[in-house]
Amino acid sequence: MMAFAYTLITLLGVTSGLMMLLVLLHRGKGGGLSSMFGGGVSSSLAGSSVAEKNLDRYTVLVGVLWFGCVVGLGIWLKIAQNAGVS
């Protein structure tokens, strides 16, 4: 049962790192810190490219996996606490 917790913790660490990387790869849409420092000067073309759409999909997928790891670890901790295993 501890192997399940270690697997979730490892997966949580990997997905956290991937989430940070994927969010930093997104282009600023303006109005935030990126436009404050000159990032909002560039003009956007006629919409999102295929690469940006795929980046959005990967970010959502990793976000769902990250959320699942957090919820799974919370449920495991609650069950382990009720069972007296720590």
FENLINRA-V12282 format. One record per backbone hydrogen bond with DSSP energy under -0.5 kcal/mol. CO is the residue of the C=O (numbers start at 1). NH is the residue of the N-H. If there is no record, write none. Layout:
co | nh
CO | NH
CO | NH
//
This chain:
co | nh
1 | 5
2 | 6
3 | 7
4 | 8
5 | 9
6 | 10
7 | 11
8 | 12
9 | 13
10 | 14
11 | 15
12 | 16
13 | 17
14 | 18
15 | 19
16 | 20
17 | 21
18 | 22
19 | 23
20 | 24
21 | 25
22 | 26
23 | 26
32 | 36
33 | 37
34 | 39
35 | 38
38 | 41
39 | 42
45 | 47
49 | 53
50 | 54
51 | 55
52 | 56
53 | 57
54 | 58
55 | 59
56 | 60
57 | 61
58 | 62
59 | 63
60 | 64
61 | 65
62 | 66
63 | 67
64 | 68
65 | 69
66 | 70
67 | 71
68 | 72
69 | 73
70 | 74
71 | 75
72 | 76
73 | 77
74 | 78
75 | 79
76 | 80
77 | 81
78 | 82
79 | 83
80 | 84
80 | 85
//
